[in-house]
Amino acid sequence: MLRPTRRHLTVATALVAATTAAVAVSTAAGAFDSAQQAKNAIKGGKAKNVILLIGDGMGDSEITLARDYTVGANGRLNMDKLPLTGAYTTYAVHEDGTPDYVTDSAASGTGWATGVKTVNGRISKTPRSDKAVRTILELAQQNGYATGSVTTSELTDATPAVLASHVTDRSCQGPADMAKCSKDTIAAGGPGSIAEQSVNHKVDVLLGGGKARFDQTVTDGRYKGLTVTQQARKLGYQVVTDSAGLKSVKAGKPVLGLFASGNVPVEWTGKAAAVGGTDPQRCVTSNPNRPSSTPSLADSATKAIQLLEAKQQSKRSDKGFFLQIEGASIDKQDHAADPCGQIGETAAFDKAVKVARAYAAKHPDTLVVTTADHGHTSQIVPLEATPPGLSATLVTNEGQQLKVNYSTNTPGLSQEHTGTQVRIAAQGPFAYRVLGVTNQTDLFATVREALRLR
């Protein structure tokens, strides 16, 4: 039996007393929903389910921007209401193991998925020897848990890819994309592209974009001549492409939801940041280029939880599920210096956090963790500031102006990640493990120990 370390027990004991005192003097913002919830989060115990929510590129600045715009400077998002909060470091490594201070999503995702640091661009493989490392999802499957991955990116993008695939380079998303992964091809005896591996793993629920990757033709092996989508159907997947299809799927068979050719279109639109700034603007909270048949991230999260829970109930299993939910385009809109797109995706992600917390309220043996993979570029600056790069001025829901700056790269080029530590917050069994400043790889151990995975 895995037991908390002396350090964890000491921290937990101290925090029970500290938290009881803290909740007795509740603030208007409400640090905790209740004293009991905080105590339960500290106490630990075995988790039946884990819901891991990743806001891609969602550093403290991105959270603050969304909070200020949508609920006000003194308001609180759903993700702010998780009872225990810490921070973790996000660096990658070079081939020789020395720190690479700014990570990409492949290396950072590999960190929490496997507990191993790797080089930027690599998916769940070691930095030097390029060997596959078992992921938390693979361990969960082996231990009888249902598993799922929900994203607003292509399902073959880095963050979902780290759970159920192992490739040398994140670009190797479909059978036609294997130029940088020669030894991973099926012809070379490898496991194939990210898309092929994802369905071969028979993850119970896969929901996101990337239909074009799955429509590529398999070039070698058992499914040669079929598309990856056809391969998925051969493996028993129900394949759906819109909200109506998602509503109609039944538990008991795996589900592959492909809701866009590439990334799922964003929720909000507005004017991108510009050199010299923009006129004050309100964001448009609907995107004419987003089909009405596209499920929201919260809708996909809700359905995924229902399907995973139903599968385990039908098996009369005492095991629950592991589910990862990613708000992917917070990062992508940050790269594009598009504050309205970025805020809209953070707000959509926050609604998925609400779904997870509502489920956990009824199932307290559920560990919910909300975090990011890395920091990003947006910064809230004074209205009188004249940033050298791109900036935009927004009019918030409080009727106030807010200036956001993007200056991590030359205007016209993609804005960059940053090497800052990022927030991690949690509730439920083993939530106390997020306290303090930890390493991104520690999240792997937290989930593994919470579910008692061997």
C-alpha positions as CSV (number, residue, x, y, z in Angstrom):
1,M,0.0,0.0,0.0
2,L,1.3,3.5,-0.9
3,R,1.4,5.8,2.0
4,P,1.9,9.6,2.2
5,T,5.4,10.6,3.1
6,R,6.2,12.2,6.5
7,R,6.4,15.6,4.8
8,H,2.9,15.2,3.4
9,L,1.5,14.0,6.7
10,T,3.1,16.9,8.5
11,V,1.8,19.4,6.0
12,A,-1.7,17.9,6.1
13,T,-1.8,18.0,9.9
14,A,-0.7,21.6,10.0
15,L,-3.1,22.6,7.3
16,V,-6.2,21.1,8.9
17,A,-5.8,23.5,11.8
18,A,-4.8,26.4,9.6
19,T,-7.7,25.9,7.2
20,T,-10.3,25.5,10.0
21,A,-9.2,28.9,11.3
22,A,-9.1,30.4,7.8
23,V,-12.6,29.4,6.9
24,A,-14.0,30.8,10.2
25,V,-13.1,34.2,8.8
26,S,-14.6,33.9,5.3
27,T,-14.0,36.8,2.9
28,A,-16.4,38.2,0.3
29,A,-14.5,36.4,-2.4
30,G,-14.9,33.1,-0.5
31,A,-11.6,31.2,-0.3
32,F,-13.4,28.0,0.5
33,D,-16.9,26.8,-0.2
34,S,-16.9,25.2,3.3
35,A,-14.6,24.1,6.0
36,Q,-15.5,20.5,5.4
37,Q,-14.6,20.7,1.7
38,A,-11.2,22.1,2.6
39,K,-10.6,19.4,5.3
40,N,-11.6,16.7,2.8
41,A,-9.1,18.1,0.3
42,I,-6.3,18.0,2.8
43,K,-7.2,14.7,4.3
44,G,-6.3,12.6,1.3
45,G,-7.6,9.1,0.9
46,K,-8.1,7.0,-2.2
47,A,-9.7,8.6,-5.2
48,K,-12.2,6.7,-7.3
49,N,-12.0,9.2,-10.2
50,V,-9.6,11.9,-11.4
51,I,-10.6,14.8,-13.6
52,L,-7.5,16.7,-14.8
53,L,-8.2,20.1,-16.5
54,I,-5.5,21.7,-18.5
55,G,-5.7,25.3,-19.6
56,D,-3.1,25.4,-22.4
57,G,-0.9,28.5,-21.9
58,M,-3.2,29.6,-19.0
59,G,-0.7,31.4,-16.8
60,D,-1.7,33.8,-14.0
61,S,-2.0,36.7,-16.5
62,E,-4.4,34.7,-18.7
63,I,-6.6,33.8,-15.7
64,T,-6.5,37.4,-14.4
65,L,-7.4,38.8,-17.8
66,A,-10.5,36.5,-18.1
67,R,-11.5,37.2,-14.5
68,D,-11.3,41.0,-14.9
69,Y,-13.2,41.0,-18.2
70,T,-16.0,38.5,-17.3
71,V,-16.7,38.6,-13.6
72,G,-14.8,41.7,-12.4
73,A,-11.6,42.3,-10.5
74,N,-13.2,41.3,-7.2
75,G,-15.1,38.4,-8.8
76,R,-14.1,34.8,-8.9
77,L,-14.0,32.2,-11.7
78,N,-15.0,28.6,-11.1
79,M,-11.3,27.7,-11.2
80,D,-10.6,30.2,-8.4
81,K,-13.0,28.3,-6.1
82,L,-10.9,25.1,-5.8
83,P,-10.0,25.0,-2.1
84,L,-6.2,24.2,-2.3
85,T,-3.8,26.2,-4.6
86,G,-0.1,26.0,-5.3
87,A,2.2,26.5,-8.2
88,Y,4.5,24.3,-10.2
89,T,7.6,24.8,-12.3
90,T,7.3,23.9,-16.0
91,Y,10.8,23.7,-17.5
92,A,11.8,21.1,-20.1
93,V,15.3,19.6,-20.5
94,H,17.9,19.3,-23.2
95,E,19.1,15.9,-24.5
96,D,21.8,15.8,-21.7
97,G,19.2,16.5,-19.0
98,T,20.1,20.1,-18.3
99,P,17.2,22.6,-18.0
100,D,15.5,24.2,-21.0
101,Y,13.8,27.0,-19.2
102,V,10.9,27.5,-21.6
103,T,8.8,24.4,-22.4
104,D,6.5,23.6,-25.2
105,S,3.2,21.6,-24.7
106,A,4.8,18.3,-25.8
107,A,7.5,18.3,-23.1
108,S,5.3,19.8,-20.4
109,G,2.5,17.3,-21.1
110,T,5.0,14.5,-21.0
111,G,6.0,15.7,-17.6
112,W,2.7,15.2,-15.9
113,A,1.7,12.3,-18.2
114,T,4.8,10.2,-17.4
115,G,6.6,11.8,-14.5
116,V,9.7,12.2,-16.8
117,K,11.1,15.5,-18.2
118,T,11.9,15.5,-21.9
119,V,13.0,17.7,-24.7
120,N,10.7,20.1,-26.4
121,G,8.7,18.5,-29.2
122,R,8.8,15.0,-27.9
123,I,5.7,13.0,-26.9
124,S,6.0,10.7,-23.8
125,K,9.6,9.5,-24.6
126,T,12.8,10.0,-22.8
127,P,15.1,12.9,-23.6
128,R,18.3,11.1,-24.4
129,S,17.4,7.5,-25.4
130,D,14.1,8.4,-27.1
131,K,12.4,5.4,-25.4
132,A,8.7,5.3,-24.7
133,V,7.6,5.9,-21.0
134,R,4.3,4.6,-19.6
135,T,1.7,7.3,-19.2
136,I,-0.8,7.9,-16.5
137,L,-3.6,6.9,-18.9
138,E,-1.9,3.6,-19.8
139,L,-1.5,2.8,-16.1
140,A,-5.1,3.7,-15.5
141,Q,-6.3,1.3,-18.2
142,Q,-4.0,-1.5,-16.9
143,N,-5.6,-1.0,-13.5
144,G,-9.2,-1.3,-14.7
145,Y,-10.1,2.4,-14.9
146,A,-12.2,3.9,-17.7
147,T,-10.2,6.6,-19.6
148,G,-11.0,9.7,-21.6
149,S,-9.5,12.8,-23.3
150,V,-11.4,15.9,-24.3
151,T,-9.9,18.9,-26.0
152,T,-10.6,21.9,-28.2
153,S,-7.5,21.2,-30.3
154,E,-6.9,18.4,-32.7
155,L,-6.9,15.2,-30.8
156,T,-3.5,14.6,-32.2
157,D,-2.1,17.9,-30.8
158,A,0.6,17.7,-28.1
159,T,-1.5,17.8,-24.9
160,P,-4.0,15.0,-25.7
161,A,-1.2,13.1,-27.5
162,V,0.9,12.7,-24.4
163,L,-1.7,10.4,-22.8
164,A,-1.9,7.6,-25.4
165,S,1.0,7.9,-27.9
166,H,4.8,7.9,-28.0
167,V,6.6,9.6,-30.9
168,T,9.9,11.4,-31.3
169,D,8.3,14.6,-32.6
170,R,4.8,16.1,-32.0
171,S,4.4,16.8,-35.7
172,C,3.8,13.1,-36.4
173,Q,0.1,13.4,-36.0
174,G,-1.3,11.3,-38.9
175,P,0.1,8.5,-41.2
176,A,1.0,11.2,-43.7
177,D,2.9,13.3,-41.1
178,M,5.7,10.9,-40.1
179,A,8.7,12.7,-41.7
180,K,10.4,13.4,-38.3
181,C,9.5,10.0,-36.8
182,S,11.0,7.4,-39.1
183,K,11.6,4.8,-36.4
184,D,8.0,5.2,-35.1
185,T,6.4,4.2,-38.4
186,I,4.6,0.9,-38.6
187,A,6.9,0.0,-41.5
188,A,9.9,0.3,-39.2
189,G,8.2,-1.8,-36.5
190,G,7.0,1.3,-34.5
191,P,3.5,2.1,-33.2
192,G,2.5,4.5,-36.0
193,S,1.3,8.1,-35.9
194,I,-0.4,9.8,-32.9
195,A,-3.9,9.3,-34.5
196,E,-3.2,5.5,-35.0
197,Q,-1.9,5.0,-31.6
198,S,-4.8,6.9,-29.9
199,V,-7.4,4.6,-31.4
200,N,-5.3,1.5,-31.0
201,H,-5.1,2.3,-27.3
202,K,-8.9,2.1,-27.2
203,V,-9.3,5.1,-25.0
204,D,-13.0,5.0,-24.0
205,V,-13.8,8.6,-24.9
206,L,-11.8,10.8,-27.4
207,L,-13.5,14.2,-28.1
208,G,-12.0,17.1,-30.0
209,G,-10.9,18.3,-33.4
210,G,-8.5,16.9,-36.0
211,K,-10.8,15.1,-38.4
212,A,-8.4,15.7,-41.3
213,R,-5.7,13.7,-39.4
214,F,-8.0,10.8,-38.9
215,D,-9.1,10.8,-42.5
216,Q,-5.5,10.2,-43.6
217,T,-4.8,6.7,-45.0
218,V,-2.9,4.1,-43.1
219,T,0.2,3.1,-45.1
220,D,1.3,-0.1,-43.5
221,G,0.2,-2.9,-41.1
222,R,-3.1,-4.5,-40.4
223,Y,-5.2,-1.5,-41.4
224,K,-3.3,-0.5,-44.5
225,G,-5.5,1.2,-47.1
226,L,-8.1,2.3,-44.5
227,T,-8.3,5.8,-43.0
228,V,-7.6,6.1,-39.3
229,T,-11.4,6.8,-38.9
230,Q,-12.2,3.5,-40.6
231,Q,-9.6,1.8,-38.4
232,A,-11.4,3.3,-35.3
233,R,-14.7,1.9,-36.5
234,K,-13.0,-1.5,-37.0
235,L,-11.9,-1.3,-33.4
236,G,-15.4,-0.7,-32.2
237,Y,-15.6,3.1,-32.0
238,Q,-18.7,5.1,-32.4
239,V,-17.6,8.0,-34.6
240,V,-19.5,11.3,-34.3
241,T,-19.0,14.7,-35.8
242,D,-21.5,17.1,-34.1
243,S,-23.6,17.8,-31.0
244,A,-26.5,15.6,-32.2
245,G,-24.2,12.7,-32.8
246,L,-22.5,13.1,-29.4
247,K,-25.9,13.2,-27.6
248,S,-26.9,9.9,-29.3
249,V,-23.9,7.8,-28.4
250,K,-24.4,4.9,-26.0
251,A,-22.1,3.8,-23.2
252,G,-20.3,0.5,-23.6
253,K,-18.5,1.2,-26.8
254,P,-15.7,3.7,-27.2
255,V,-16.5,7.1,-28.7
256,L,-14.4,9.1,-31.2
257,G,-15.8,12.7,-31.6
258,L,-14.2,14.7,-34.4
259,F,-15.9,18.1,-34.3
260,A,-13.7,20.0,-36.7
261,S,-11.2,19.4,-39.5
262,G,-8.5,21.0,-37.5
263,N,-8.8,22.8,-34.2
264,V,-12.3,23.4,-32.9
265,P,-13.3,27.0,-33.8
266,V,-13.0,29.5,-30.9
267,E,-16.0,30.8,-29.0
268,W,-15.4,34.6,-29.1
269,T,-13.9,37.0,-31.6
270,G,-12.6,40.6,-31.6
271,K,-9.8,42.7,-33.0
272,A,-6.4,41.4,-32.4
273,A,-3.7,43.4,-30.7
274,A,-1.8,45.9,-32.9
275,V,1.3,48.0,-32.9
276,G,0.3,51.2,-31.1
277,G,-2.8,49.6,-29.6
278,T,-6.5,49.4,-30.6
279,D,-9.5,51.5,-29.9
280,P,-11.4,50.3,-26.8
281,Q,-13.5,47.3,-27.8
282,R,-16.0,44.9,-26.4
283,C,-15.5,41.2,-27.4
284,V,-18.1,39.5,-29.7
285,T,-19.3,36.5,-27.7
286,S,-20.2,34.5,-30.7
287,N,-18.1,33.4,-33.6
288,P,-19.8,33.3,-37.0
289,N,-17.2,30.7,-38.2
290,R,-18.1,28.3,-35.4
291,P,-20.9,26.0,-36.5
292,S,-23.9,25.9,-34.2
293,S,-23.6,22.1,-34.2
294,T,-20.2,22.2,-32.4
295,P,-20.4,21.1,-28.8
296,S,-18.9,23.3,-26.2
297,L,-16.1,22.1,-24.1
298,A,-18.4,22.0,-21.1
299,D,-20.9,19.9,-23.1
300,S,-18.2,17.5,-24.2
301,A,-16.9,17.2,-20.6
302,T,-20.4,16.5,-19.3
303,K,-20.9,13.7,-21.9
304,A,-17.5,12.2,-21.3
305,I,-18.1,12.0,-17.5
306,Q,-21.5,10.3,-18.2
307,L,-20.0,7.8,-20.6
308,L,-17.1,6.9,-18.4
309,E,-19.2,6.5,-15.3
310,A,-21.8,4.4,-17.1
311,K,-19.1,2.1,-18.4
312,Q,-17.8,1.4,-15.0
313,Q,-21.3,1.0,-13.5
314,S,-22.2,-1.5,-16.3
315,K,-19.2,-3.6,-15.3
316,R,-20.0,-3.2,-11.6
317,S,-16.4,-2.1,-11.2
318,D,-15.2,-0.6,-8.0
319,K,-12.8,1.5,-10.1
320,G,-13.8,4.8,-11.6
321,F,-12.2,6.8,-14.4
322,F,-9.4,9.1,-15.4
323,L,-10.4,12.0,-17.6
324,Q,-8.2,14.8,-19.0
325,I,-10.0,18.0,-20.3
326,E,-8.0,20.6,-22.2
327,G,-8.9,24.2,-23.1
328,A,-6.3,24.3,-25.9
329,S,-6.9,27.6,-27.7
330,I,-6.2,29.8,-24.8
331,D,-2.6,29.1,-25.9
332,K,-3.4,29.4,-29.6
333,Q,-5.1,32.8,-29.3
334,D,-2.3,34.0,-27.0
335,H,0.2,33.1,-29.8
336,A,-2.0,35.2,-32.2
337,A,-2.2,38.1,-29.8
338,D,-6.0,37.9,-29.9
339,P,-7.3,38.9,-26.4
340,C,-11.0,38.3,-27.1
341,G,-10.4,34.9,-28.6
342,Q,-8.1,34.1,-25.6
343,I,-10.6,35.3,-23.0
344,G,-13.5,33.4,-24.7
345,E,-11.5,30.2,-24.6
346,T,-10.6,30.8,-20.9
347,A,-14.3,31.4,-20.1
348,A,-15.3,28.2,-22.0
349,F,-12.6,26.3,-20.1
350,D,-13.9,27.7,-16.8
351,K,-17.4,26.3,-17.6
352,A,-15.8,22.9,-17.9
353,V,-14.2,23.4,-14.5
354,K,-17.7,24.1,-13.2
355,V,-18.9,20.8,-14.7
356,A,-16.1,18.9,-13.0
357,R,-16.7,20.5,-9.6
358,A,-20.4,19.8,-9.8
359,Y,-19.7,16.2,-10.4
360,A,-17.2,16.1,-7.5
361,A,-19.7,17.7,-5.2
362,K,-21.9,14.6,-5.7
363,H,-18.9,12.3,-5.8
364,P,-16.4,13.4,-3.1
365,D,-14.1,10.6,-4.0
366,T,-13.2,12.5,-7.2
367,L,-9.9,14.4,-7.3
368,V,-10.2,17.5,-9.5
369,V,-7.1,19.3,-10.6
370,T,-6.9,22.5,-12.6
371,T,-3.6,23.7,-14.0
372,A,-1.8,24.9,-17.1
373,D,1.1,23.4,-19.1
374,H,3.1,26.6,-19.3
375,G,2.9,30.4,-19.1
376,H,2.3,32.7,-22.0
377,T,2.7,36.2,-23.3
378,S,-0.3,38.4,-22.3
379,Q,0.2,41.0,-19.7
380,I,-2.2,43.6,-18.2
381,V,-0.5,47.0,-18.3
382,P,-1.5,50.5,-17.3
383,L,-3.7,52.4,-19.8
384,E,-1.0,55.0,-20.2
385,A,1.7,52.5,-21.1
386,T,3.1,52.4,-24.7
387,P,4.3,48.9,-25.2
388,P,6.9,48.3,-27.9
389,G,5.0,45.3,-29.3
390,L,1.3,44.6,-29.8
391,S,-1.5,45.8,-27.5
392,A,-5.2,46.1,-27.3
393,T,-7.7,48.0,-25.1
394,L,-10.8,46.2,-23.9
395,V,-14.0,47.5,-22.2
396,T,-14.8,45.0,-19.4
397,N,-18.1,43.9,-18.1
398,E,-17.5,46.4,-15.3
399,G,-17.5,49.2,-17.8
400,Q,-13.8,49.9,-17.3
401,Q,-11.0,50.0,-19.8
402,L,-8.2,47.4,-19.6
403,K,-5.0,47.3,-21.7
404,V,-3.4,44.0,-22.6
405,N,0.1,43.7,-24.1
406,Y,1.8,41.0,-26.2
407,S,5.6,41.6,-26.5
408,T,7.4,38.3,-26.4
409,N,8.2,38.4,-30.1
410,T,8.5,40.8,-33.0
411,P,5.1,42.0,-34.2
412,G,4.0,39.8,-37.1
413,L,5.5,36.7,-35.6
414,S,3.8,34.2,-33.2
415,Q,4.0,35.3,-29.6
416,E,6.0,33.0,-27.3
417,H,5.5,30.9,-24.2
418,T,7.2,32.0,-21.0
419,G,9.2,30.0,-18.5
420,T,7.2,31.1,-15.4
421,Q,5.7,28.8,-12.8
422,V,1.9,28.4,-13.2
423,R,-1.0,27.8,-10.9
424,I,-2.2,24.3,-9.9
425,A,-5.3,24.0,-7.8
426,A,-7.3,20.9,-6.6
427,Q,-10.0,19.5,-4.5
428,G,-10.7,15.9,-3.3
429,P,-8.5,13.1,-2.2
430,F,-4.8,13.9,-2.4
431,A,-5.5,17.6,-3.3
432,Y,-3.0,18.7,-0.6
433,R,-0.2,17.4,-2.9
434,V,-0.5,20.6,-5.0
435,L,0.4,22.9,-2.1
436,G,3.6,24.9,-2.2
437,V,5.9,25.1,-5.2
438,T,6.2,21.7,-6.8
439,N,7.5,20.3,-10.1
440,Q,5.2,19.6,-13.1
441,T,6.3,15.9,-12.9
442,D,5.0,15.7,-9.4
443,L,1.4,15.8,-10.8
444,F,2.0,12.3,-12.3
445,A,2.8,10.9,-8.8
446,T,-0.2,12.7,-7.3
447,V,-2.6,11.1,-9.7
448,R,-0.9,7.7,-9.6
449,E,-1.0,7.6,-5.8
450,A,-4.6,8.9,-5.6
451,L,-5.8,6.1,-7.8
452,R,-3.3,3.5,-6.4
453,L,-2.0,2.7,-9.8
454,R,0.7,0.1,-9.9
